[in-house]
Amino acid sequence: MLNIVVPSVGTYVLNKQPPNKQIWLSSPISGPKRYDWVVQGDHAHEKQDTRGFINGQWIYLRDGSNLTDLLNEELTLSLPKDLYSQEE
């Protein structure tokens, strides 16, 4: 579990759920969400080198939003899109 306290905003809580391949987030701004680990698919438009990431991303399946994007926006971070890439 990871708690991020942002003064005058509140506390973010991130908790991993390994059996479900999920990360649960509680945000004082956008509320609770469950992010699933989504890997590249088998569809023609999802083949290797057609996306901006290699292995996968944490995605909120209800609206398709990305955990990295949410953290960048709400915490004013600059995490790279390929954060989960195994390439150096």
C-alpha positions, 0 to 999 in steps of 0.5 A: 500500500502506498499513501501520498499525502498532498497538503490542502488536497488530501490523501491518495491511496494505491493498493495492489491486488495481485490475484486480480492483476489490479491496482486500486486507487482512492483519489481525493479528486477523482474518487475510487478506481480499479485499474487492470493491467492491459497488454497489447492485443491480437487485433491488427491495429494492436500489433507490436510497434503500433502503440506508444508502449511495449508491455501494457498499461494500468487501465480503468476499464469503465472509461479507458483512462490510464493510471499514469495519465491520472497521476500526471494530471492530478499530482502534476507529475511528468511520468513517461508513457513507457514507464512499464517498458523493459527497455532501457 
